[in-house]
Amino acid sequence: MRGMRRIANKTSYVQAREILSRAPYGVLSTTCGDGLPYGVPLCFVLSGNSIYFHCAVEGQKLDNLAHDSRVCLTAVIAAENCPARFTMRYRSAMAFGTARIVYGEDERLAALRLLTEKYAPEQGEEGAAAYIKAHIQDTLVVRMEVEYISGKDNYPTGGQG
């Protein structure tokens, strides 16, 4: 991989992780069997060196992961058009790694709990447990093992996001 062109906008590793942690969604990029790129928005949660997301038990995303487990997840927490400068300000991060279906029940349930804590904290443990129990049969969990994280921030200090 080439690396970042505008190195002055590169964030620290810690800042890039913070962007990934705060992002409301990300776009997962995979490759179809015929080489066509495929990007799909999804909910995710960062935990340690792993990113977890859930999906249906079949679909294009899973077909692509079976073909090539290498993935990239891109997340943006702030974006602002600056027409007078012909540019865009943003805070974003990209995570690169490999993704595999989680088969262990303990890890699968833990990942679903992390997802419900991030996206529905007001439901509490009981509400999350009931929802997970009702949908566990038709839900797969995928773990992306993060190999590399890169972040970019071109807001002035104290800006949005």
Accessible surface in RSA format (square Angstrom, percent):
REM  Atomic radii and reference values for relative SASA: ProtOr
REM  Chains: A
REM  Algorithm: Lee & Richards
REM  Probe-radius: 1.40
REM  Slices: 20
REM RES _ NUM      All-atoms   Total-Side   Main-Chain    Non-polar    All polar
REM                ABS   REL    ABS   REL    ABS   REL    ABS   REL    ABS   REL
RES MET A   1   168.99  87.5  79.22  52.4  89.77 213.7  78.23  66.5  90.75 120.2
RES ARG A   2   224.05  94.1 179.65  91.6  44.40 105.7  75.50 103.2 148.55  90.0
RES GLY A   3    44.39  54.7   0.00   N/A  44.39  54.7  30.77  84.4  13.62  30.5
RES MET A   4    50.91  26.4  19.00  12.6  31.91  76.0  26.72  22.7  24.19  32.0
RES ARG A   5   185.38  77.8 151.80  77.4  33.59  80.0  74.65 102.0 110.73  67.1
RES ARG A   6   134.81  56.6 128.90  65.7   5.91  14.1  32.51  44.4 102.30  62.0
RES ILE A   7   113.50  64.6 105.30  78.4   8.20  19.8 105.30  75.8   8.20  22.3
RES ALA A   8   101.01  92.9  61.51  94.9  39.50  89.9  73.08 102.9  27.92  74.0
RES ASN A   9    28.92  19.9  26.99  26.1   1.93   4.7   1.04   2.5  27.89  27.0
RES LYS A  10    93.95  45.8  70.42  43.2  23.53  56.0  31.03  27.9  62.92  67.0
RES THR A  11    13.16   9.4   2.87   2.9  10.29  24.5   6.47   8.7   6.69  10.1
RES SER A  12    56.78  48.0  42.69  57.0  14.09  32.4  49.60 105.6   7.18  10.1
RES TYR A  13   120.55  56.3 109.80  62.5  10.75  28.0  94.07  70.7  26.48  32.6
RES VAL A  14   111.77  73.5 110.02  99.6   1.75   4.2 110.53  96.0   1.24   3.4
RES GLN A  15    96.18  53.8  93.29  68.2   2.89   6.9  31.02  66.0  65.16  49.4
RES ALA A  16     0.99   0.9   0.99   1.5   0.00   0.0   0.99   1.4   0.00   0.0
RES ARG A  17    57.15  24.0  57.00  29.1   0.15   0.3  16.66  22.8  40.49  24.5
RES GLU A  18    86.77  49.8  84.47  63.9   2.30   5.5  33.99  65.8  52.78  43.1
RES ILE A  19     6.54   3.7   6.54   4.9   0.00   0.0   6.54   4.7   0.00   0.0
RES LEU A  20     0.00   0.0   0.00   0.0   0.00   0.0   0.00   0.0   0.00   0.0
RES SER A  21    54.23  45.8  38.70  51.6  15.53  35.8  25.35  54.0  28.88  40.5
RES ARG A  22   123.39  51.8  97.03  49.5  26.35  62.7  37.14  50.8  86.25  52.3
RES ALA A  23     0.00   0.0   0.00   0.0   0.00   0.0   0.00   0.0   0.00   0.0
RES PRO A  24    78.40  57.1  70.06  63.9   8.33  30.3  74.43  61.4   3.97  24.7
RES TYR A  25   116.59  54.4 115.21  65.5   1.39   3.6  67.36  50.6  49.23  60.7
RES GLY A  26     0.49   0.6   0.00   N/A   0.49   0.6   0.49   1.3   0.00   0.0
RES VAL A  27    53.90  35.5  53.90  48.8   0.00   0.0  53.90  46.8   0.00   0.0
RES LEU A  28     0.00   0.0   0.00   0.0   0.00   0.0   0.00   0.0   0.00   0.0
RES SER A  29    46.06  38.9  43.36  57.9   2.70   6.2  23.50  50.0  22.56  31.6
RES THR A  30     6.53   4.6   0.00   0.0   6.53  15.6   2.84   3.8   3.69   5.6
RES THR A  31    46.72  33.2  46.66  47.3   0.06   0.1  18.74  25.2  27.98  42.3
RES CYS A  32    14.12  10.7  14.12  15.7   0.00   0.0   6.48  16.4   7.64   8.2
RES GLY A  33    55.90  68.9   0.00   N/A  55.90  68.9  24.42  67.0  31.48  70.5
RES ASP A  34   123.10  86.2  78.69  78.3  44.42 105.0  51.59 121.4  71.51  71.3
RES GLY A  35    48.35  59.6   0.00   N/A  48.35  59.6  27.93  76.6  20.43  45.8
RES LEU A  36   111.96  62.4 108.03  77.3   3.93   9.9 111.31  78.2   0.65   1.7
RES PRO A  37   106.99  78.0  92.55  84.4  14.44  52.5  93.71  77.4  13.28  82.5
RES TYR A  38    67.72  31.6  62.37  35.5   5.35  13.9  42.71  32.1  25.01  30.8
RES GLY A  39    47.17  58.2   0.00   N/A  47.17  58.2  11.73  32.2  35.44  79.4
RES VAL A  40    30.59  20.1  30.42  27.5   0.17   0.4  30.59  26.6   0.00   0.0
RES PRO A  41    87.63  63.9  73.32  66.8  14.31  52.0  73.51  60.7  14.11  87.7
RES LEU A  42    17.40   9.7   7.53   5.4   9.88  24.8  17.24  12.1   0.16   0.4
RES CYS A  43    50.83  38.4  46.51  51.9   4.32  10.2   2.04   5.2  48.78  52.6
RES PHE A  44     0.00   0.0   0.00   0.0   0.00   0.0   0.00   0.0   0.00   0.0
RES VAL A  45    15.39  10.1  15.36  13.9   0.03   0.1  15.39  13.4   0.00   0.0
RES LEU A  46    21.48  12.0   1.36   1.0  20.12  50.6   1.36   1.0  20.12  54.2
RES SER A  47    41.62  35.2  31.30  41.8  10.32  23.8   8.17  17.4  33.45  46.9
RES GLY A  48    51.34  63.3   0.00   N/A  51.34  63.3  41.37 113.5   9.97  22.3
RES ASN A  49    81.20  56.0  73.20  70.7   8.00  19.3  32.55  78.3  48.64  47.0
RES SER A  50    12.76  10.8  12.76  17.0   0.00   0.0   1.91   4.1  10.84  15.2
RES ILE A  51     0.22   0.1   0.22   0.2   0.00   0.0   0.22   0.2   0.00   0.0
RES TYR A  52    21.68  10.1  21.68  12.3   0.00   0.0   5.04   3.8  16.64  20.5
RES PHE A  53     0.29   0.1   0.29   0.2   0.00   0.0   0.29   0.2   0.00   0.0
RES HIS A  54    82.23  44.9  75.21  52.3   7.01  17.9  43.22  44.5  39.00  45.4
RES CYS A  55    15.41  11.7   5.42   6.0   9.99  23.5  15.11  38.3   0.31   0.3
RES ALA A  56    61.45  56.5  50.61  78.1  10.84  24.7  53.53  75.4   7.92  21.0
RES VAL A  57    81.35  53.5  63.77  57.7  17.58  42.4  63.77  55.4  17.58  47.7
RES GLU A  58   141.74  81.4 128.66  97.3  13.08  31.1  44.48  86.0  97.26  79.4
RES GLY A  59    35.18  43.4   0.00   N/A  35.18  43.4  32.40  88.9   2.78   6.2
RES GLN A  60    75.87  42.4  65.07  47.6  10.79  25.7  19.56  41.6  56.30  42.7
RES LYS A  61    31.00  15.1  29.89  18.3   1.11   2.6  10.49   9.4  20.51  21.9
RES LEU A  62    21.45  11.9  16.66  11.9   4.79  12.0  17.02  12.0   4.44  11.9
RES ASP A  63    89.97  63.0  80.15  79.8   9.81  23.2  22.11  52.0  67.86  67.7
RES ASN A  64     0.70   0.5   0.70   0.7   0.00   0.0   0.00   0.0   0.70   0.7
RES LEU A  65    16.67   9.3   8.63   6.2   8.04  20.2   8.95   6.3   7.72  20.8
RES ALA A  66    94.05  86.5  50.42  77.8  43.63  99.3  62.30  87.7  31.76  84.1
RES HIS A  67    98.15  53.6  64.13  44.6  34.03  87.0  49.20  50.7  48.96  57.0
RES ASP A  68    26.28  18.4  20.09  20.0   6.18  14.6  11.85  27.9  14.43  14.4
RES SER A  69    27.17  23.0  22.69  30.3   4.48  10.3   9.48  20.2  17.69  24.8
RES ARG A  70   167.06  70.1 161.07  82.1   5.99  14.3  64.76  88.5 102.30  62.0
RES VAL A  71     9.32   6.1   0.00   0.0   9.32  22.4   4.64   4.0   4.67  12.7
RES CYS A  72    19.62  14.8  19.21  21.4   0.41   1.0  14.41  36.5   5.21   5.6
RES LEU A  73     0.21   0.1   0.21   0.2   0.00   0.0   0.21   0.1   0.00   0.0
RES THR A  74    42.80  30.4  40.95  41.5   1.85   4.4  32.90  44.2   9.90  15.0
RES ALA A  75     1.70   1.6   0.00   0.0   1.70   3.9   1.70   2.4   0.00   0.0
RES VAL A  76    68.05  44.8  54.74  49.6  13.31  32.1  54.74  47.6  13.31  36.1
RES ILE A  77    33.21  18.9   5.58   4.2  27.63  66.6   9.41   6.8  23.80  64.6
RES ALA A  78    11.34  10.4   2.29   3.5   9.04  20.6  11.14  15.7   0.20   0.5
RES ALA A  79    56.98  52.4  27.93  43.1  29.05  66.1  27.93  39.3  29.05  76.9
RES GLU A  80    68.84  39.5  63.74  48.2   5.11  12.2  20.85  40.3  47.99  39.2
RES ASN A  81    99.35  68.5  81.41  78.7  17.94  43.2  26.20  63.1  73.15  70.7
RES CYS A  82    16.61  12.6  11.73  13.1   4.89  11.5  10.35  26.2   6.26   6.8
RES PRO A  83    94.01  68.5  82.15  74.9  11.86  43.1  88.07  72.7   5.94  36.9
RES ALA A  84    98.61  90.7  63.02  97.2  35.60  81.0  75.36 106.1  23.26  61.6
RES ARG A  85   145.32  61.0 121.63  62.0  23.69  56.4  56.33  77.0  88.99  53.9
RES PHE A  86   191.43  95.8 156.72  97.1  34.71  90.3 165.33 100.2  26.09  74.7
RES THR A  87    52.22  37.1  37.98  38.5  14.24  33.9  25.75  34.6  26.47  40.0
RES MET A  88    85.78  44.4  82.93  54.9   2.85   6.8  76.54  65.1   9.24  12.2
RES ARG A  89    51.25  21.5  51.25  26.1   0.00   0.0   2.31   3.2  48.94  29.7
RES TYR A  90    56.06  26.2  56.06  31.9   0.00   0.0  38.78  29.1  17.28  21.3
RES ARG A  91    31.29  13.1  31.29  15.9   0.00   0.0   8.04  11.0  23.25  14.1
RES SER A  92    16.53  14.0  16.43  21.9   0.09   0.2   5.41  11.5  11.11  15.6
RES ALA A  93     0.86   0.8   0.00   0.0   0.86   2.0   0.86   1.2   0.00   0.0
RES MET A  94    72.81  37.7  72.81  48.2   0.00   0.0  37.60  32.0  35.21  46.7
RES ALA A  95     0.00   0.0   0.00   0.0   0.00   0.0   0.00   0.0   0.00   0.0
RES PHE A  96    44.49  22.3  44.49  27.6   0.00   0.0  44.49  27.0   0.00   0.0
RES GLY A  97     5.50   6.8   0.00   N/A   5.50   6.8   1.28   3.5   4.23   9.5
RES THR A  98    31.87  22.7  31.07  31.5   0.80   1.9  19.05  25.6  12.82  19.4
RES ALA A  99     2.06   1.9   0.00   0.0   2.06   4.7   0.00   0.0   2.06   5.5
RES ARG A 100   135.01  56.7 129.58  66.1   5.43  12.9  60.11  82.2  74.89  45.4
RES ILE A 101    50.50  28.7  36.86  27.5  13.64  32.9  36.86  26.5  13.64  37.0
RES VAL A 102     5.32   3.5   0.70   0.6   4.62  11.1   3.34   2.9   1.98   5.4
RES TYR A 103   173.74  81.1 147.97  84.2  25.77  67.1 121.26  91.1  52.48  64.7
RES GLY A 104    43.34  53.5   0.00   N/A  43.34  53.5  36.53 100.2   6.82  15.3
RES GLU A 105    85.53  49.1  78.88  59.7   6.65  15.8  51.89 100.4  33.64  27.5
RES ASP A 106   124.91  87.5 116.25 115.7   8.66  20.5  40.63  95.6  84.28  84.1
RES GLU A 107    55.95  32.1  48.25  36.5   7.69  18.3  31.50  60.9  24.45  20.0
RES ARG A 108    33.48  14.1  33.48  17.1   0.00   0.0   4.27   5.8  29.20  17.7
RES LEU A 109    48.17  26.8  48.17  34.5   0.00   0.0  48.17  33.8   0.00   0.0
RES ALA A 110    43.03  39.6  40.86  63.0   2.18   4.9  42.10  59.3   0.93   2.5
RES ALA A 111     0.91   0.8   0.03   0.0   0.88   2.0   0.43   0.6   0.49   1.3
RES LEU A 112    14.50   8.1  14.36  10.3   0.15   0.4  14.36  10.1   0.15   0.4
RES ARG A 113   116.65  49.0 116.65  59.5   0.00   0.0  41.41  56.6  75.24  45.6
RES LEU A 114    56.33  31.4  54.93  39.3   1.40   3.5  54.93  38.6   1.40   3.8
RES LEU A 115     9.33   5.2   8.60   6.2   0.74   1.9   8.87   6.2   0.47   1.3
RES THR A 116    22.78  16.2  19.74  20.0   3.05   7.3  21.63  29.1   1.15   1.7
RES GLU A 117   107.39  61.7  96.10  72.7  11.30  26.9  44.36  85.8  63.04  51.5
RES LYS A 118    56.88  27.7  27.92  17.1  28.96  68.9  37.20  33.5  19.67  21.0
RES TYR A 119    77.61  36.2  48.57  27.6  29.04  75.6  51.29  38.5  26.32  32.4
RES ALA A 120    28.09  25.8  26.23  40.5   1.86   4.2  26.23  36.9   1.86   4.9
RES PRO A 121    86.40  63.0  66.17  60.3  20.23  73.5  70.90  58.5  15.49  96.3
RES GLU A 122   136.10  78.1  95.43  72.2  40.67  96.8  69.87 135.1  66.23  54.1
RES GLN A 123   103.76  58.0  87.98  64.3  15.77  37.6  19.93  42.4  83.83  63.6
RES GLY A 124    38.70  47.7   0.00   N/A  38.70  47.7  36.60 100.4   2.10   4.7
RES GLU A 125   157.14  90.2 143.37 108.5  13.77  32.8  59.45 115.0  97.68  79.8
RES GLU A 126   156.09  89.6 146.01 110.5  10.08  24.0  62.29 120.5  93.80  76.6
RES GLY A 127    27.02  33.3   0.00   N/A  27.02  33.3  19.28  52.9   7.74  17.3
RES ALA A 128    10.85  10.0   8.66  13.4   2.19   5.0  10.85  15.3   0.00   0.0
RES ALA A 129    57.74  53.1  49.08  75.7   8.66  19.7  53.67  75.6   4.08  10.8
RES ALA A 130    64.12  59.0  51.89  80.1  12.23  27.8  59.21  83.4   4.91  13.0
RES TYR A 131   133.93  62.5 128.74  73.2   5.19  13.5  94.58  71.1  39.35  48.5
RES ILE A 132    13.88   7.9  10.60   7.9   3.27   7.9  13.85  10.0   0.02   0.1
RES LYS A 133   169.02  82.5 154.35  94.7  14.66  34.9 101.54  91.4  67.48  71.9
RES ALA A 134    78.16  71.9  38.93  60.1  39.22  89.2  50.07  70.5  28.09  74.4
RES HIS A 135    70.18  38.4  69.87  48.6   0.31   0.8  47.45  48.9  22.73  26.5
RES ILE A 136    26.83  15.3  25.99  19.4   0.84   2.0  26.71  19.2   0.11   0.3
RES GLN A 137   164.31  91.9 141.33 103.3  22.98  54.7  55.99 119.2 108.32  82.2
RES ASP A 138    85.46  59.9  76.90  76.5   8.56  20.2  36.24  85.3  49.22  49.1
RES THR A 139    16.26  11.6  15.68  15.9   0.59   1.4   5.26   7.1  11.00  16.6
RES LEU A 140    32.24  18.0  32.24  23.1   0.00   0.0  32.24  22.6   0.00   0.0
RES VAL A 141     0.04   0.0   0.00   0.0   0.04   0.1   0.00   0.0   0.04   0.1
RES VAL A 142     0.00   0.0   0.00   0.0   0.00   0.0   0.00   0.0   0.00   0.0
RES ARG A 143    62.04  26.0  60.94  31.1   1.10   2.6   5.85   8.0  56.19  34.1
RES MET A 144     0.17   0.1   0.17   0.1   0.00   0.0   0.00   0.0   0.17   0.2
RES GLU A 145    64.74  37.2  64.74  49.0   0.00   0.0  39.35  76.1  25.40  20.7
RES VAL A 146     8.96   5.9   2.91   2.6   6.05  14.6   2.91   2.5   6.05  16.4
RES GLU A 147   127.27  73.1  88.72  67.1  38.55  91.8  42.70  82.6  84.56  69.0
RES TYR A 148    89.24  41.7  85.13  48.4   4.10  10.7  72.46  54.5  16.77  20.7
RES ILE A 149    12.89   7.3   0.48   0.4  12.41  29.9   0.48   0.3  12.41  33.7
RES SER A 150    15.92  13.5  12.93  17.3   2.99   6.9   7.44  15.8   8.48  11.9
RES GLY A 151     1.53   1.9   0.00   N/A   1.53   1.9   0.88   2.4   0.65   1.5
RES LYS A 152    47.71  23.3  47.48  29.1   0.23   0.6  16.81  15.1  30.90  32.9
RES ASP A 153    35.69  25.0  26.01  25.9   9.67  22.9   8.25  19.4  27.44  27.4
RES ASN A 154    34.38  23.7  22.31  21.6  12.07  29.1  12.35  29.7  22.03  21.3
RES TYR A 155    18.92   8.8   3.26   1.9  15.66  40.7   3.84   2.9  15.08  18.6
RES PRO A 156    75.75  55.2  62.59  57.1  13.17  47.9  75.21  62.1   0.54   3.4
RES THR A 157   147.65 105.0 112.82 114.4  34.83  83.0  82.85 111.3  64.81  98.0
RES GLY A 158    77.65  95.8   0.00   N/A  77.65  95.8  40.67 111.6  36.98  82.8
RES GLY A 159    35.30  43.5   0.00   N/A  35.30  43.5  18.35  50.4  16.94  37.9
RES GLN A 160   106.67  59.7  96.59  70.6  10.09  24.0  40.77  86.8  65.91  50.0
RES GLY A 161    42.22  52.1   0.00   N/A  42.22  52.1  25.55  70.1  16.67  37.3
END  Absolute sums over single chains surface
CHAIN  1 A     9626.1       7588.3       2037.8       5370.0       4256.0
END  Absolute sums over all chains
TOTAL          9626.1       7588.3       2037.8       5370.0       4256.0
